Amino acid sequence: MENRNIAKIVVIVMSILCAAIQTWASGIENKVSWSAEFVRTVGNRNAATDSADIAAYNPAGLVKLEDGAYLNVSTQVMYTESENEVNGISFDSETTSLVPGVFSVYKNGAWAGFLTLTIPGGGGNVDFDEGNGTTYEIGRQLMFLANSKLSAESVPRSYFYDGISSQSLEAEHFVVGVTLGGSYQLNDILAIAMGMQYVTANKNAKGKIAIDASNALTGVNGDLQGRIEYEQTAQGYAGVIGICLFPNENLTIGARYETITKLRYDTDVKDDNLGILAASGITNTTKVDRDLPAYIALGTSYSFTSTVRVEASFNYYFNENADWDGLENSADNGFDAGFMLEYSLTTSLKVSAGYLYTNTAIDSEAISREALQLNANSVGGGFQYQFGENLTTNVGFYYSFYHETSRTTDIGGLGLDTYRENYDKALTNVAVGIQYKF
């Protein structure tokens, strides 16, 4: 097959190259589920002042911790079910991801220093071992192009390619962030925080697709198999600014702003046996822009009594200002909004329950079949238990109900081969965290 024909399917292949394989409800690129405390409150941590994990959520609020050194470590187990229903055929992926979070704090008087390790983007993987909408579309496009060539050579239609014999796709994406900063209490009602975050990102995908003809003829319509494997890496920096207000002993208001993280991925093509990528200029020297957008995080916490506390949080993602090689034009600015209720059963045991709504604000035509950036409702809860004065554990759970969506795909762009695609997804997240105060 000629390179100029192969190049016609590059737009489809680029959906793999640009896909951010994401697992939890958040922004299109930004991920904010970092701690067990976040999970047990279902995303409502922007005004919290009770654990070291707030170094990532409400860093200015660290001034309310008791003096001392803190180490907080969390592990999230995320089980994701993704479905592409394409032309009446269902393609499924079921994966489990382990997502760590580490938060260290030193508090002394009016100031606090912090160092955190989080996963601010990506954060998961998919494994469509029988293919998905992307491989199916590539297979249909390969048949379209191969049959066009056979037709031009006057080969009878009875010898045309008519089936996809095998297909598969694996992909993953992780962005690891390390943040260093400090907080200072200016007066009784105001504290500020500043920090710098360094991120390193890794994205890789491997797929294959094979087409065949029921009426095979040696030298005319033999099996045609394409393989694609690549890896992309990037590094970047972002600034963090936070403020926290304490109008009275019961009310806390937190705000945090994270600047854009410019990420330009270097590409390492490991396999491209049909020259699909090379024909369109995608080589080991190709650069792909996929920034982490800037965002603002707001929250308010109010304690009605010594045992009852409520908190509401809101995150707003500036997707439109990011550089995604033009794909940002298919998205608006997105947001998360939620609330939670926390109740202290004893001086050692707290229970909580919460809700979070996520609006990714991406056009259905631009949704990655691998990432499935769908709107979602998340509900869950958990508990915190304190063992003595220094050791605390948090256990949380939430379930995300994603909003099913669909779009129409047109192979060849001529309306001759169109079909409907439906996308759905579900996430179960269980987290355990331990904090020790030295």
C-alpha positions in Angstrom: 0.0 0.0 0.0 1.4 3.4 -1.0 2.6 5.8 1.7 0.3 8.5 0.4 -2.7 6.3 1.1 -1.4 5.2 4.5 -1.1 8.9 5.4 -4.8 9.3 5.2 -5.3 7.4 8.4 -2.8 9.4 10.5 -5.5 11.5 12.0 -7.0 8.3 13.5 -3.6 7.1 14.7 -3.0 10.5 16.3 -5.9 9.8 18.7 -3.7 7.2 20.2 -0.6 9.4 20.2 -2.5 12.3 21.9 -4.6 10.2 24.3 -4.1 10.8 28.0 -5.1 7.6 29.7 -7.0 8.8 32.7 -8.9 7.0 35.3 -10.6 9.3 37.8 -13.1 12.1 37.6 -11.3 15.5 37.3 -10.3 17.8 34.4 -9.5 16.6 30.9 -5.7 16.6 31.8 -5.5 17.6 35.4 -6.0 15.0 38.1 -6.5 15.9 41.8 -7.2 12.6 43.6 -4.0 12.3 45.5 -4.8 11.2 49.1 -6.9 8.8 51.1 -8.4 11.9 52.8 -9.5 13.2 49.4 -11.2 9.8 48.7 -13.0 9.6 52.0 -14.4 13.2 51.5 -15.0 12.6 47.8 -12.9 15.5 46.6 -13.6 18.1 49.2 -10.3 19.1 50.6 -9.7 22.7 49.5 -10.5 24.2 52.9 -9.4 21.4 55.1 -6.8 22.0 57.9 -6.7 18.6 59.6 -4.0 16.5 57.8 -0.6 16.9 56.1 -2.2 16.0 52.7 -3.5 19.6 52.6 0.0 20.6 51.5 -1.4 19.7 48.0 -5.0 21.0 48.5 -4.9 24.0 51.0 -1.2 24.6 51.6 -1.8 27.9 53.4 -4.0 26.0 55.9 -0.9 24.1 57.1 -0.4 26.8 59.7 -3.3 25.3 61.7 -1.5 22.0 62.2 0.2 21.4 65.6 4.0 22.1 65.6 6.0 19.1 64.5 7.0 17.0 61.5 4.5 15.0 59.5 4.7 12.2 57.0 1.5 11.2 55.2 1.4 8.3 52.7 -1.6 7.1 50.7 -2.3 4.4 48.2 -5.3 4.4 45.9 -6.5 1.3 44.1 -8.5 2.3 41.1 -10.5 -0.2 39.2 -11.7 1.2 35.8 -14.2 -0.3 33.3 -14.2 1.3 29.9 -16.5 0.4 27.0 -16.5 1.4 23.3 -19.6 0.1 21.6 -18.9 0.5 17.9 -21.3 -0.5 15.1 -23.1 -2.8 17.5 -19.9 -4.4 18.7 -18.8 -3.9 22.4 -15.1 -3.5 23.2 -14.2 -3.5 26.9 -11.2 -2.7 29.0 -10.9 -3.6 32.7 -7.8 -2.4 34.5 -6.5 -1.8 38.0 -4.1 1.1 38.8 -2.2 1.8 42.0 -1.8 5.6 42.6 0.5 6.8 45.4 0.7 10.1 47.2 3.3 11.3 49.7 3.0 14.4 51.8 5.7 15.7 54.2 5.3 18.8 56.4 7.3 20.6 59.0 5.3 23.1 61.1 6.9 25.6 63.6 5.0 28.5 64.9 3.6 30.8 62.2 5.3 29.0 59.3 5.3 25.6 57.7 7.4 23.9 54.9 6.1 21.1 52.7 7.3 18.6 50.1 4.8 16.4 48.2 4.8 13.7 45.6 1.5 13.4 43.6 0.1 12.3 40.2 -1.2 15.6 38.8 -2.0 14.2 35.3 -2.6 10.9 33.5 -2.7 8.3 36.2 -3.8 5.1 34.6 -3.9 2.6 31.8 -6.3 0.8 29.5 -6.0 -2.7 27.9 -8.4 -3.4 25.1 -7.2 -6.9 24.3 -9.8 -7.3 21.5 -9.5 -3.8 20.2 -11.6 -0.7 20.6 -13.1 2.1 18.6 -9.7 3.4 17.5 -8.4 0.0 16.2 -11.8 -0.7 14.6 -11.7 2.6 12.7 -8.2 2.0 11.6 -9.2 -1.4 10.4 -12.2 0.0 8.4 -9.9 2.7 7.0 -7.3 0.1 5.9 -10.0 -1.9 4.2 -11.3 1.3 2.5 -7.9 2.2 1.2 -6.9 -1.4 0.3 -10.1 -2.0 -1.6 -9.8 1.3 -3.4 -6.4 0.2 -4.7 -7.8 -3.2 -5.7 -10.6 -1.5 -7.5 -8.2 0.7 -9.4 -6.4 -2.4 -10.5 -9.7 -3.9 -11.8 -9.8 -6.7 -9.2 -13.4 -8.0 -8.8 -15.2 -7.0 -5.7 -15.5 -10.7 -4.6 -11.8 -10.4 -3.8 -12.0 -7.3 -1.6 -11.0 -7.2 2.0 -14.1 -7.6 4.2 -13.0 -8.3 7.8 -10.9 -7.4 10.7 -9.2 -10.6 11.8 -7.4 -9.3 15.0 -7.0 -6.0 16.9 -5.7 -4.9 20.3 -4.6 -1.7 22.1 -2.7 -1.1 25.3 -1.9 2.4 26.6 -0.9 4.2 29.8 0.0 7.7 30.9 1.5 8.9 34.1 2.5 12.4 35.2 4.5 12.5 38.4 4.8 15.8 40.3 7.1 16.9 43.1 6.2 20.2 44.9 8.3 22.1 47.3 6.9 25.2 49.2 6.1 27.0 52.4 3.3 28.7 54.3 3.1 31.6 56.6 0.4 33.0 58.9 0.4 36.8 58.4 -2.2 37.5 61.2 -5.1 35.8 63.0 -7.3 35.6 59.9 -4.9 35.3 56.9 -2.2 32.8 55.8 -0.4 32.5 52.5 1.6 29.8 50.7 3.9 29.5 47.7 5.5 26.6 46.0 7.1 25.2 42.8 6.2 21.9 41.2 8.3 19.8 38.9 6.6 17.2 36.8 7.9 14.4 34.6 5.5 12.7 32.2 5.5 9.3 30.4 3.0 8.1 27.8 3.1 4.9 25.8 0.8 2.9 23.6 1.0 -0.4 21.6 -1.6 -1.5 19.1 -2.1 -3.8 16.2 -4.7 -4.4 13.6 -5.1 -7.0 10.9 -7.5 -7.2 8.0 -8.2 -10.1 5.6 -10.5 -11.2 2.8 -12.9 -14.1 2.9 -12.0 -15.0 -0.7 -8.2 -14.9 -0.5 -6.0 -15.0 -3.6 -2.3 -15.3 -3.3 -0.4 -12.2 -4.3 -3.6 -10.1 -4.4 -5.3 -9.8 -1.1 -3.2 -11.5 1.5 -3.5 -10.7 5.2 -2.4 -7.1 6.0 -1.3 -6.3 9.6 -0.2 -3.0 11.0 1.7 -2.5 14.3 2.2 0.7 16.2 4.3 1.1 19.3 5.6 4.4 20.8 6.7 6.2 23.9 6.5 9.9 24.7 8.2 11.8 27.6 8.1 15.3 28.8 9.1 17.6 31.7 7.7 20.8 33.0 7.3 23.3 35.9 4.4 25.0 37.6 3.9 27.6 40.3 1.5 27.2 43.3 0.0 30.1 45.2 -2.4 29.6 48.1 -4.3 31.7 50.7 -6.4 30.7 53.6 -8.9 32.8 55.6 -10.0 32.2 59.2 -12.9 34.7 59.7 -13.8 32.9 63.0 -13.1 29.7 64.8 -15.8 27.8 62.9 -15.2 29.0 59.3 -12.3 28.4 57.0 -12.0 29.6 53.4 -9.2 28.2 51.2 -8.0 29.1 47.7 -5.2 27.7 45.6 -4.0 28.6 42.1 -1.7 26.4 40.0 -0.1 27.8 36.9 0.0 26.1 33.5 2.5 23.3 33.2 4.0 23.5 29.7 4.6 19.9 28.4 6.2 19.2 25.1 6.5 15.4 24.6 9.4 13.8 22.7 8.4 10.8 20.7 10.2 7.5 20.5 8.7 5.3 17.7 9.4 1.7 18.6 7.4 -0.1 15.9 5.7 1.1 12.7 5.8 -1.7 10.2 3.6 -0.2 7.6 5.1 3.3 7.8 1.9 4.8 9.0 3.6 7.3 11.3 6.7 7.9 9.1 4.5 8.7 6.1 3.0 11.7 7.9 6.3 13.0 9.4 5.9 11.4 12.8 9.3 10.2 13.8 11.7 10.1 16.7 12.1 13.9 16.3 8.4 14.7 16.5 7.2 17.0 19.4 3.7 16.8 20.8 2.3 19.6 23.0 -0.1 18.5 25.8 0.0 21.0 28.7 -1.5 20.6 32.1 -3.9 23.6 32.2 -3.8 26.2 34.9 -6.6 25.9 37.5 -8.0 27.5 40.6 -9.2 25.5 43.6 -11.7 27.1 46.1 -13.2 25.7 49.3 -15.1 26.5 52.4 -15.4 24.6 55.6 -17.8 25.2 58.5 -18.0 23.5 61.9 -21.6 23.6 63.2 -20.5 21.9 66.4 -17.4 20.2 67.8 -18.6 17.0 66.1 -20.2 18.2 62.8 -18.3 19.8 59.9 -19.3 20.4 56.3 -17.1 21.4 53.4 -17.7 22.4 49.8 -15.1 22.6 47.0 -14.8 23.9 43.5 -12.1 23.4 40.9 -12.0 25.4 37.6 -9.7 24.2 34.8 -8.5 26.7 32.2 -8.5 24.2 29.3 -8.9 26.9 26.6 -5.5 28.5 27.5 -3.5 25.2 27.2 -1.6 24.1 24.1 -2.8 20.7 22.9 -1.7 21.1 19.3 -5.1 22.6 18.4 -7.3 20.0 20.2 -7.9 22.7 22.9 -10.3 24.2 20.4 -12.7 21.3 21.0 -13.0 21.9 24.7 -14.3 24.6 27.0 -13.1 25.3 30.5 -14.2 22.6 32.9 -14.9 22.2 36.6 -15.5 20.0 39.6 -18.0 20.9 42.3 -18.9 19.0 45.5 -19.7 18.9 49.2 -19.2 16.5 52.1 -20.4 16.0 55.7 -18.1 14.8 58.4 -19.1 13.6 61.9 -16.9 12.8 64.9 -18.3 9.6 66.6 -15.6 9.8 69.2 -12.4 11.9 69.8 -10.6 9.2 67.8 -13.0 8.3 65.0 -14.5 10.5 62.2 -16.8 9.3 59.5 -17.6 11.2 56.3 -19.6 11.1 53.1 -19.6 13.3 50.0 -20.5 14.0 46.4 -18.6 15.4 43.5 -19.8 16.5 40.0 -17.3 16.7 37.2 -17.9 18.6 33.9 -15.0 18.0 31.5 -16.5 20.4 28.9 -15.1 18.5 25.9 -16.9 18.0 22.6 -18.1 14.4 22.1 -16.4 14.4 18.7 -13.0 15.1 20.4 -13.2 12.5 23.2 -10.4 10.0 23.2 -11.6 6.5 23.0 -8.8 5.5 25.3 -9.2 8.3 27.9 -13.0 8.6 27.7 -13.1 12.1 29.3 -16.8 11.9 30.3 -18.8 13.9 32.8 -19.3 12.1 36.1 -21.1 12.0 39.4 -19.0 10.5 42.2 -20.3 9.4 45.6 -18.6 7.7 48.6 -17.2 8.1 52.1 -14.9 6.7 54.7 -13.4 7.1 58.1 -10.4 8.5 59.9 -9.1 6.9 63.1 -6.4 8.2 65.4 -4.2 5.8 67.3 -2.8 7.8 70.2 -1.4 11.3 69.6 0.9 10.6 66.6 -0.6 7.9 64.3 -3.6 8.5 62.1 -5.2 6.3 59.4 -7.7 7.2 56.7 -9.8 4.7 54.7 -12.0 5.9 51.8 -14.1 4.8 48.9 -15.9 6.4 46.1 -17.7 5.3 42.9 -17.9 7.4 39.8 -20.9 7.1 37.5 -19.9 8.5 34.1 -22.4 10.0 31.6 -22.7 7.8 28.5 -22.2 9.7 25.3 -22.0 8.9 21.5 -20.9 10.2 18.2 -21.0 9.2 14.5 -17.9 8.1 12.6 -17.5 8.5 8.9 -14.9 6.4 7.2 -13.3 8.1 4.3 -15.3 11.3 4.9 -17.6 10.6 2.0 -20.7 9.3 4.0 -20.3 5.9 2.3 -19.3 4.0 5.5 -20.8 5.6 8.7 -21.6 4.1 12.0 -22.5 5.1 15.6 -20.2 4.8 18.6 -21.3 4.8 22.2 -18.9 5.3 25.1 -19.3 4.4 28.8 -17.1 4.1 31.8 -17.2 3.3 35.6 -14.6 3.8 38.3 -14.3 2.2 41.8 -11.6 3.9 44.0 -10.5 2.5 47.3 -7.8 4.3 49.3 -5.8 3.7 52.5 -3.5 6.3 54.1 -1.3 6.6 57.2 0.0 9.7 58.8 2.7 9.9 61.5 3.6 13.0 63.5 7.2 13.0 64.8 
